[in-house]
Structure formats: C-alpha cells, structure tokens
C-alpha cells in the first residue's frame, strides 16, 4: 500500500470505535456488555485518533465520536445500575 492510498483510507480503529460505541449505547441495559464495549470503544477511539492524525488518514472525528459514544454508554450504564441498586434497598 503506497502513501497516497494510506492517506485516502479511513482509519480502521476509528471505524471500530464508532461501531462499538453506538452498539454499547444501544446495549446500556446489559451492564457487562455495555461496560466492556464502551471501554473498548474509548481505547480504540483514542488510539485511532492519534493514528489517523499521525498517518494523515481520514477518521479522526469518527474516532472522537466513537470514544464519546463509549463514554456515554458507560455513564448511562452506571446511572442505571445506581438506580436499580437504590430502588432495591429496603429500610
């Protein structure tokens, strides 16, 4: 793969980050799945953004969006777990 083809291609880590981030948002009611996919999405998004900028590939914004979706899924899942735990406490 030459330099021109590499510059015009979309970063694969960025694509995986957005896919996992959106899927983890959809699965926020399944804590193990959402936390795992959200964490993977954040790590792939951050490394994909750095890789896309260093190699001048497309996808730096997509990587950031994937990381944000993954972080949002983690926050939603933790909030859901907190609500479930607080409602199950009896006094």
CORQUIHU-V116295 format. One record per residue. N is the residue number from 1. RES is the residue in one letter. OMEGA is omega as a letter, one per 40 degrees, with the letter a starting at -180 (999 if undefined). Layout:
n: <N:N>
res: <RES:RES>
omega: <OMEGA:OMEGA>
This chain:
n: <1:2:3:4:5:6:7:8:9:10:11:12:13:14:15:16:17:18:19:20:21:22:23:24:25:26:27:28:29:30:31:32:33:34:35:36:37:38:39:40:41:42:43:44:45:46:47:48:49:50:51:52:53:54:55:56:57:58:59:60:61:62:63:64:65:66:67:68:69:70:71:72:73:74:75:76:77:78:79:80:81:82:83:84:85:86:87:88:89:90:91>
res: <X:X:X:X:X:X:X:X:X:X:X:X:X:X:X:X:X:X:X:X:X:X:X:X:X:X:X:X:X:X:X:X:X:X:X:X:X:X:X:X:X:X:X:X:X:X:X:X:X:X:X:X:X:X:X:X:X:X:X:X:X:X:X:X:X:X:X:X:X:X:X:X:X:X:X:X:X:X:X:X:X:X:X:X:X:X:X:X:X:X:X>
omega: <a:a:a:i:i:a:a:a:i:a:a:i:i:i:i:i:a:i:a:i:i:i:i:i:i:a:a:i:i:a:a:a:a:a:i:a:i:i:i:a:i:a:i:i:a:i:i:i:i:a:a:i:a:a:a:i:i:i:i:i:i:i:i:i:i:i:i:i:i:i:i:i:i:i:i:a:i:i:i:i:i:i:i:a:a:i:a:i:i:a:999>
